[in-house]
């Protein structure tokens, strides 16, 4: 167990509370049930990243911009203005509106700004006045989000939003930066459109470049941090948030808040975003403290921010499910968590979030998280007397989550449809804990339903270029979804409702407990029941293991132990870690219960408990396939006389080419992930959709592997696009697992490198894309295929170095310094080589790398292309015979200079 500091990153306090300030009372402090009552939550403030080893800092050069830099800034300005809608046609538009010659506005930004400003309605001008006086740190709730769609009667048909964008562009051109900042604040409205957020972030970045001393509203800094996060500039986002929380020499905030409530809300959002970024960086332990404090801040405001509390609780639950036992005990001692088990504590946190949720998406998401964390707890405590009771709670939680989907409008939202499918799959996992044949058959039917709906979901993503926010619910989707809802006694989804319906606890509880009548199942489609029973008897197969993302023993899964000792990885993070107590005992049973009780034979099957009118297909259908006449669906109770067929019969298009072809199919799979700091592997049952091979130009095709679109149910970024990689000449799974180890280790190393690099070059960062391993199962449950998956990235692929003597002049300084850094950071045991990926054209921003290799020294081979000491020597003699400016700035010693510590 590590001591002293975090195993991932050393995160320290950046701000301190004024000790003399009186503390608010407990109710306003925002304490919630998942913490022990009465225990104070430590104030963590903002966070900054520190390097694991210390290198001399070099102050950044603050010279005036060169002519080349000025030309680049001017080019960037024109590019942003074009995106804001500035064009030569503006002069003609204003000429028509004001009835003056068009040349009055040509090449005169100041007059154009004044002309467009006077097209705004009186209300928008009042908003702008508040923004210019800096009354608002963020847009207040009374500013309606849809005012941007208003068309003023004097504007010639131009919307307020378009006018504001043009005003921003002309304000930038005439260097009225205060005006541009205030206008940008009015444009920053909640939206799911990523391109709108990125445009605002580009404007904010340009303001920072053109006028570094300009004080931006906190909401704009938060927006910029959000965009930097999903662009991959995680350290840059952390620095923005830390800067927002910093105080001046007098102990006051740089932004003059008009009320304490404003400051509290901004602080809460900063802390929450910090936790989100640390979670994204896999720094789960470090993420918990700022998230807990964000709950305190959200709950202390005059109007309690329930949505903010829900998001923080949900993130805390996810973090607790991923940290180690040792890390949880540290957090429990520091924060006063109530329960000894991290999975149960995670369940309690997400359960409280679901109790607070009123938005259907939040409700569905938090119910799923509560159910999944309780499933993990149950799997870790199979001998508990509450084993069966816990499974029943999981099923109740999931059916409650399904009940929040009241209308067609809800399911048309991409995120909500995803949570609907996820609920069905989690139900399948819950029923999989049972030893009863009835429950196993029902679990199989739920899995078939989830596979069909997930396939339809992925097909629409592909047709929409993976930018789809709203889905088209075809008749077969609605029929399948309603068949499931009726089967669970939840009623049908209203096909006519076209607006958001707020969820109330009374509605959910009533709907989730009112299991009226259920549709029975037929076996005419898909696998027959005899085949399911036959499958169930083969309990020793890997495909039959019930995996929930828990730590696994690599030996039981055929994962080869790395030749490089775990001490090498521990050297990277400066801590000592023991895996004792993290691995479950090896057991090959279907339900992965280690020495646990079987279900009491005196108790009914789960399917009978939760679906009391369920009729097994053995009873309903005769040997000739005819209906026995048993049908518990009351058409009058459904409404409008609608009838729904048996669940599997409702998905006829699932069987056939859609299911069995390699491309465009949904398969059962196991997701394997590796943590380089702890050396722990986790495994998760999931569903995977395999798309066609990507149509790439020859210059972008990999020499050894082919790439194709992939989506899987447990991917880290729900809205993201993923790519699968398979060797053209297929290799054994152990090769793919070695690749995962290499890339995860490299990803951790560049996190440390970025923290060190910031003192010298703050405009460039390196990121390795996260990678995981998917093992795909056939319909018969056998291992069929295996691939590695990572996020899809646009841009030109560049080879910077190889694993021997090649180095590309473009990016050579950065690449060789990173390799040098890896050697020093590992105390001469590892050298990161074969650097390749996507580099920004202007040399600034984030360099995304993939498919790394290592040379190791004295500890065995880490990868198949590991050339050991020979490769290390070639690097020093041929690729990097002399240190560059980055090496000198980081004070990196060479081997001949003695100690590398």
N, C-alpha and C positions, 0 to 999 in steps of 0.2 A: 504493500500500500504506500502510495506516494505521500511525502510530507512536505510542508513548507509552502508550496504554491501549486497552482493548477498543473495538470498533466498536459494540457494542450497549449495554453498561452499564459504568460504571467500577466494578469490583469490587476492593476492597482487603482486605488482611489485617485480621482482627479480633482474632486471638489469635496469640501467638508461643510457640514451643517454648522450654523452658528450655534454654539453650545448654550448661549444665553437666551435663545429664543424659547418662549414657552411652547410646549408641545400641544397640538390639538387633542381634543378628547378622543377616546378610542373609536367611537362610532364614526367621527369625521375622518379619522386616520385611515379608514378603509380596511380594517382588519377583517379577514374572512375565515370561514370555518376550517380551511385546510391548514391554517397555522394555529398553534396553541394559543388559547386565549390569554391575553395579558402580556405576552412576550413582545418586546420591542423588536422591530425589524431594523437591522443595521442599515445605515445610510451609505450606499455605495457610490452615489453620485454618477457623473459621467465616467468613462473609462478611457484609458489610453493604452496602447500596446507597447510593451517593452521587449527588447531582445533577450534571448536566453543567455547569450554571452555578450560581453560588452566590447564595443569597438569605438575608437575615437570618432567623435562627431566632426564633420566639416560644415561650417556655416554656408548656407546657400548664397550664391552670387547675386547681389541685388543691383546689378548694373542696369542702366537704362536700356530699353529694347533697341536692338540693332535695326537698320533699315529692312533687313530680310524679315525680322520678326514683325515689324510694322506692316509690311506687305501681307504677311500671313494673317495678321489681325484684321486688316481691311478685307481680305478675301473671306474670312470667317464671318465678318459682319454682313457682307453682301449675301452670303449663303443663308444666314439666319433670317435676314429681311425678306428674302425670296420665299422662305417657308412661312413667314408671317403674312404673306399675301401682297407685299409691296411690288408694284409693277408699273410700267409706263402708262397702263390703262387708267391708273388712278387720276391722272390729270384730266382725262376726258370725262370720267365719272363726276369729279368735282365741278368741272365746267358746266355739265348738264344740270347739276343740283343748284349751283349758285348763279348760273347764267353769267359767267365771266369767261374771258378767253382762256383756253387751256394752257397757253404758255405762261400764265400767271403761276402755275403750280409746278412747272417743269424745273427740275433740279433745284427745288427750294423746299427742303425738308421741314423748315420751321413753319412756313405757311401751310403746307400740307397737314402738319400736326394740328395746327389751330383749326383748319377747316374740318378735319375729321372729328376733332373734339366737340365742335359745336353741333355735330349730328347726333350726339348722345342725348338720351332723354334725361330729364331732370333728376330722377332717382339715381341713375348711374353716376351722374356728376356729383351728387351728394356722397355716394360711396367713395368716389375718387378723392373727394376732399378729406374724408376721414383717413384714407390711406396715405395721402400726402402729409397730413399732420401727425402721422405715426400713432394714431389712436388705436390701431388694430395690429396686434401681433399675429393674428390669424383672422380669417373671415368669420364674423360672428354668425350664429345660427339664424338670425333674422334675415340674413342676406339669402334670398331664395336662389337655389342652384340653377333654376331654369330661366333667370333673367337674361342670360346670354342669347336666348332664342328670340327675344323680343325684337320686332322690327319697328324702329321709330318712324313716325309718319313723314319726317323730312329727309329720310336717309336714302331714298331712291330704291327701297327694297332690300337694303343691306342690314343684316342682323347686328345686334349689339356686340356679340362675340367677334365678328369679323372686323367691325369698326375698331374695337379695342386692340386687336392684333395689329392693324395698320398703324394705330397710334403708337404702339410699342416700337415698331420698326422705325417710324420717323423720329421718335424721341431718341432712339439710339443713334440715328444718323446725325441729328443736330446736338448730340452730347448732353441731352437733358436726362441724366441718369436717374435722378430722384423721381421724375415723372415716369420713366420707363419701369422703375421698380414698383411704383404704386399701381400702374396699369397691369403689370404682370401678376400682382397679388389678386386683382379682380378677375383675372383669367383663370386662376388656379382653383378650379372647381372639381369636386369628386367625379372621377371618370374611370372606366375600365379600359379606355383606349390608350394603349401604350404609346402610340405616336404623339398624342397630345401631351402626355407627361414628358416625353423626351424633348419636345419642342420647348416647353417651359424650362426644362433643365438646361438646354442650350442657351436660352436667353439669360438665365441666372449665371451660368458660367461666363458668358460674354461680359456681363456687367462686372463680374469679379475681375476679369482681365483688364477691361477698359478703365475701371474706377475701383482699384483695390480697397480704398478707404471708405467706400460706400457701405452704410449700415443697412443690410437687407432685413426685411421682416422675417421673424423666425419660421413662419409657415413656408416661405420660399426655400430656406435652408433645409427644412425637413423634406420638402419635395425633391430638392437636389440630391439629398442623401438617399432617398428611396430609389431614384433613377440610377444613381451610382451603384447601388446594391445589386439591382438586377442586370446592370452592365458588367458586373464583376469586380468593380473597384471597391472592395469591401473595406480595405484600410482607409481609403479616401473618405468613405462614408462615415467611418468611426471618427475620423479627425474632424469632419464637419459637425457632427453631433457633440463632440467634446468641446469644440470651440464655442458652440451655442450655449453651453453650460458654464463656460469660464467667466470669471469676474475680473473687473479692472483693479487697479492698485488700491482703490478705496473700498473694495469689497462689494461693489455694486455690479449688477448685470450690465453688459454693454448696451443692450436694448432697454429703453426706459418703458417698462410695463406700466399700463394705466391702472392695473389692479393686481392684487396678489393672486387672484384667481387665474388671470391670464398667465402669469409666470408659472403657476402650479400646473396648468394644462400643458404648457410647452415642455416643462420638465418631465411630465409623465410620458409625453410622446417621444421625447429624446431617449428616455430610459427604455421604453418599449422597443423602439427601433434598434437600440444598441443590443438588446436581448435577441431580437430577430436576426441581426447580423452575426452575432456570436453563435447562434444556433446554426446558421447557414455555414459558418466556418467550422462546424463540428466542435465548438468549444462549449459543450453543453453545460458543464459545471459552472463556467464563468457567466453563462447567460442567465442563470436562475436568479442571482442577487438583484441585478437591475430590473428584471421582470417583477420580482416581488415588490421592489420599491415603487415601480410604476403603478401597481395596484393601490398602494398607499396613496400616491399622488392623485390617481383618478378618483379614488373614493373620498378625497379631502376637498374636492372642489365644491362650489356652492350647488351646482347641478351635477350630481354624480354621473360620470361618463360610463354607463353600463357596457357599451360596446367595447370601449378600451379595456375594461376589466375582463371581459370575456376573452378577448384576443390574448391578453397576458396569461390568464389562467390556462388557456389551451396550449400556449407555448411552454409554460412550466410543465404541464403534463407530458408533452413530447420530450422535453429535456430529461425529465426524471426517468422516463422509460429507456433512455439511451446511455445514461451514465453508469459507472460501475458501483458496486456495493460500497467500496471505500469512499468514493466521492460523495455518495449519498449520505453516509454517516457524517462526513465533514459538514455538509450543508445542513443536516439535521441539527447538529450541535450549534451551528452558527445562526440559523434562521428559526430554529424551534419548530420544525415540522412535527406533526402529531404522531405519525405512524412509523413503525420500524422498517416496513417494507416499501421500497421505492415505487413499485408498481401499484400498490394499493393507494399510496399517497397521490400518485398520478391520477388514479381513478377518482379519488375524492375531489381533486382540483378540477378535473374536466366535468365531473358531475355537477359541481357548483356552477360552472360556466353554463351548462345546459339549463339549469334552473333559472338563470338570469336571461337566457336568450329569448327574444321575441321575433327576430328576423328568421324566416324559415331556413336560410342558408346557415346561419350561426347555430340554430337549433340542431339541424341535421349533422353538422360537422362535429359539434361538441358531444352529441349523443354517441356518435361513432367512436370518437376518441375515448369517451368513458367506457364504452363496451370493450374496445380493443385493449386498453390498459388493464381492465379487470380479467380479460382472457389471459393476458400475460401473467398476471398474478396467480390465476388458477393453475396455469401450466407449471409454474414454479413451486406450487404448494399442492401437489396432487393428493397427499395424504390427509389434507385438512378435512375436518368434519363438515365444513361448509362447502365442500367441493361441488356437490350437485346444486346447492342453493346459489352458489356464485354463477354457475352456468345459467340458471333460471333468471338471475338478475341481468345477465348479459343479453339474453333473448328479449326480456322485457325492455331493456334500454334500446335495443335495435328496432323493435317494433314501434316504440314510441318515436324514435327518429324517423321511421318511415311514415308515421302518421302525420308529420308536419307538412308533407307534400300534398297540399289540399287542391291545387289547381293545375291546369295545363301550363299556365304562365310560369309556375315555379319550375317545372321540369324543363322548360325551354332554356333556362339559364344553364350554361355549360357547367359551371361549378356545382350547381345543385343537382344536375343529372348525374354527375360523377359521384356525389355523395350518396345518391339513391342506389347506384350500382354497388358502391362500397358497402353499404348497409346489407345488401343481399349477400355479398360474398362473406362478410363477417358473420352473418347468420349461418351460412354454410359451415364456417369454421367452428362455431359454437355447437351445432348439432354433431359435428365430427368428434366431439369429446365423448359422445355416448357409445356404448358397446352394443346397443340394440339395433337390429337389422332395420326396423321401421325408421329409426332416426338416420341411419346411414343412407337409406334410399332417399329420404327427404332431403338430406344434405346434398346428394347428387343432383336432385332436381333443382335445388336452389343454385347450384354451381352452373348448371346448364342455362338457367335464366340469366345469371350474371354474365356469362360468356356471350350470350346472344346480344344483350343490351350493350355490353362494352364494345362488341364488334361494330354495332351500329354507330355508337359514339365515335369510335376511331375512324370509321369510314367518312363521317361528316367532317372530322378534323382534316383529313387528307384533302378532301374536295375543296375545303376552304382555306388551304394553305397553312393550317395550324394557327390561324389568327381568329378562329371562330369564337364568338362570345355567346351567340344564341343558336340553339339547335332547332332543326325542323323535326317535329314529332310525327313520324309517319304512322299510318294506321296499325302496322304490325308492332311498332314500339308501344303505342297506347294500349293495344289489346293485351300484350304481354305484361305491361306494368299493371294494368287493372286486374288481370287474372291473378297476379300475385297479391295485390292489395285485398281483393275479395277473399282470396284463400286465407289470408292472415286475419280476416275479420275487420279490416280497416276501412272498408268502403271504397268506392271508386274515386278516381281523380276527376275533378270537375273539368270537363272539356271546354266549357264556355267562359270560365273566369279569365279575364285578361288584365287584371291588375293585382298588385301585391296585397296579400292578406296577412295581417299581423297575427302571429301565433300567440294564443293565450294558454296558460297552464291548464285551465279548465277544459278547453277544447282538446288539448293533446291527451290529457288523462282519460277523458271520456272516450275519445276515439281509439286509444290504444288498448283499452280494457273491454271494449264492446266487440267481442269476437262473435258475430252473429251466425253467419252461415258461410260455408266454405265449399269451394269447388274441388272435386276430387280429380285425381290424376289418371291419365291413360298411359300405356306403355307402347303405343303404336309408333311413337317417334323416339329416335335416339336409342340408347342401350336398354335392353330389357332388364327386368328385375333379377332374372336368374344370373345375368352377366354381372350385375352389381354385386350380388351375393358372392359370386365366384371371385370378383375382385377383392371383396372385403376379406376373404379368407387368406389372401396373399399378403398378410400383414407385415412380412419382413422386407417388403420392397421399399426402396427409398421414396418412391412416389407417394406411399401411403402415410408417411410421417406427417404429423400435424405441426407445422412450423409457424411461429408467431413473432419472429424477429428477435428471439432470445439468443444469448451466447451459446455456441455449440462447441463440442469437442471435435477439432478438425479430423482426427483419426477416424471417427465414425462416418465421415463424409468423404473420405478419400482425398482430403486436402493434404498435400505433402508439407511436412515441416520445412521451413526455410533453413537453408544451410547457414544463413547469417544469424548469429545468436541474438536473442531478444535484448541483450545488454547493449547492442549497437543502437537499436532504436531508442532505448532509454537514454543513451548518451545524447541523442538529438534533442530531447526535451528536458534534460537535466534532472530526471527524477528516477526513482526506483519503484517498480511496480510488481506486485505479485498477483497471478491469476487465480490464486487459491480461492475457491468458493464461487467462481464465476461460471464454471462449466457445469451443466447438468450431467448426471450419470448417463452412460451410453445405453440407449434402449431403442429397439426397432419396432415397437408396437405402433399401431395406427394413431393412437391418441397421445403418444409420448408421455404416458403417465408412469413415473418412476416409482415402482413399489406402491402405487396408490390404490385406493379402493376401487373396485369395479362398481358399477351402478347397482344399487340394491335391487335384487330380483323382485322384491315385493312392491317396488315403486313402478308406476307406469312409465313408458317411454316419454321422452321430451315432446315428441310430436303429438302425443295424446294429451299432454299437460297443456300445451300452448295452442294446439289446434284441435279442440275437443271433438269437432265433427268431421275430422279427417278420416277418409276411407281409403285404405291401402289399395293399390291397383290390383293386387291379388284377389281382393274381395269384389271389387267393382266389375272387373272384366272377366268374362268366361274364357274357356280355352279357345273358343273361336273368335275371340276379340270383341264380341258383342257386349253392349252396355247392360249391366245387370239391373239397371233401373234405379240405382242409388245415386241421388244427386241432391246435395244439401244446399244448393244455391237457390234462394228465393228471388225470382226475377222482380217481384214487386218491391223488394227491399233495396234493389240496386237503383231503381229510378229509370223512367222512360222506357221500361220494358227491355232494357239492354241485357243481353246474355253473354257470358264469357265462357269460352271453351276451357277445357283442362289446361293447366299451365304449360306443359310441354307441347301440347297440340297447338298452342297459340304461337309457337315459333317455328313454323314449318321451314322457313328459309335457312334456318341454322344448320340443318342436316344437309350434307352434300358438299359441294365445292367450297362453300364459304368456310366450312369447318376444317376440311382436310387439306386444302391447298397450302403450300408453303408460304405464299404471299397473300396478304389480306385475310389472315385467319387469326383466331384467338385460341391460345393454348394454355394449359396449366403449366406453371413454372415455379421454380424455387429461386429466390433472390438471395445471393450471398454477398455480404459486405465485410470489409476488413478495416480495423482500426490500427494504424501503425504505431501509435503511442502505447497501447496496451497489448497489442498482438492478438486481440480477440476477434474471432469471426462470429457473425450472426447469420441466421437463416430465416427466410420468410416465405410462406406459400403466397403465390400471387397469380394473376392472369397477365398474359403478354399478348400483344397484337403485333404481328410481323408484317411489315409493309414491303413494297417492292424495292429492289436494289436502286440506289440513288443514281440518277442520270447525271454523272459528273463529267466535265471535260477531262481529257487525258492528263492534263497537267495537275489535276487535283486528285486523281485516283491513287490509292495506296498501292505500293508495289506488292505487298504481301497479303493485304486483306481487302475484302469488299465491304461496302457500307450500305445500309438500308435503314429506312424509317422504322422506329420501334416506339410503342407506348406500352407502359405497364402500370398496373393498378396501384403499386406502392412507390411510384417515382417521387423524387423529392420535390420537384416543381410541377404542380398540377397543370399549370398553363404552359409548360415548356414543351419543346420538341426534342426528341431524343434520337440518337443514331445507334444502331447495333453494328458491331464489327465481328466478322468471321474470317478466319484465315482461308485464303483461296484453296490451299491444300490443307484440309482440316487437320488440326493437331489435337492432342488429348486435352481433356479439361484442365489438367495440372498446369499446362502452359498458359492458359487463360488466367488461372488463379495466380500464377507468378506475375503476370502482367498487372493484375490488380494490386498486388503487394508493392510492385515497383512504383506505380502511379500514385498510390495513396501515400507512400513514403515521400515521393518527390513533392506532392502537394503540401505535405507538412513542412518540408524544407523551405519551399518558396514563401510560406507564411512568415517564417523567421527572417528570410532574406529581405522581404518587403519592409518589415519593421526596421531593419538595419539600413536599408537603402534610402528611406525617407529623409534622413538627415542630409543626404547628398543630392539626390534627385527625387523630387516629390511629384514629378509629372509622368512617371512611368512605373508600372508594377508588372509582376509576373504571376500568373495563376495557372495551375494545372487543373484541367477540367476533372470533376469527380467521376469515378468509374466504379461500376459494380458488375457482378457476374450473374448471368441468368442461365439456369439449366432448364431446358424445355422438355415437357413430357408428352408422350403420344396419348392418343385416346385410350390405349390399353394400359397406361400407367408406366410405360418404360421410358428410360432416358432416350430422347430422340435427337436433340441438338443442344448446343451450348454456344453462347456468345458473350461478349462484354458490351456494356451499354454506357453511353456518356451523353451529355447534352450536345445538341446539334449547334454548330457555329457557322456563321456566314463569313465570307472573306477569302483572301488569297492565302493558301497554305505555303509556308516557307520552311525550308530546312536550314537551321542555323549551324548546327554541328552534327557530326555522326559519332559513332562510338570509338573512333580511332583518330585520324589525322585531318579530317576535313573541317573547315570553318568558313561560314559565309561572311563576306565583308559587311553585309547588312546586319546589324545587330551583334557584331562580333564582340564588342566591348562588354555588353550586358551579358551575353551568353557565357563567355569565358569567366567573367567575374562570378556568375552564379555557380558554375562548376567548381571554381576555386573556393567559394564560400562553403559549398557542401562538404568539401574535403576537410576544411578547417572545423566546421561545426560538428562533424562526426569524429573529430580527433584522428583524422587520417585513415578511418576505416571504410568510408564510402566516398565515391566520386560520381556525381550525377552527370551523365553524358547523353548524347544523341538527342539534342534539344531541337524540337520541331513544333510548328503550330502556326498561329495566326498573329501577325505583327501589324500594328497600326501603320498606315502609310506615312504619317508625319513623325513617327518615332515617339509619340506621346500616348498616354492612356494605359490600356491593359494588354499585355502580351499573353495570349492563351496558348498553353503548350499541352502536348499529349504524347502518349507512347514513349516514355523515357526508358533509358537503360542505366545500369550502374556498373561501375568497376568496384570490386570489394577487395580489401586487403587483410588477409590473415583470418578470415572468418567463413570461408566457403563462398559459393556463388549465390548471388541474389537473383540472377536472371540468366537466360540461355546465351545471351551475347556478352556476358560478363567476362572481360579479358584480364581481370585481376591486376596484379602488379605491373604486367606488361602494358596494359592500357593506361594505367596511371602514369607510368614513365613517359609514354608517347605524348600524353597531354602536356606534361611539363616541358618536354624537349621540343615538340613540334607545334602544337596548337597554342600554347601559352608560355613561350619562353621568357616573356617579360610581363610584369604586372601593368595594368592600365589604370586610368584615373579612378575608376570605381574601387578597384582593389586597394589603391592607396588610401582612398577616402574611408574605407571600412577597416583599414589597418590590418589586412589579411596577410599573415606570414606565409612564406614559401617553405617547403620542406627543408631546404638547406639552412633556414634561419633558426632551426631549433624547434622549441615547443610549439605545438599547434593549439594548445589550450587557451 
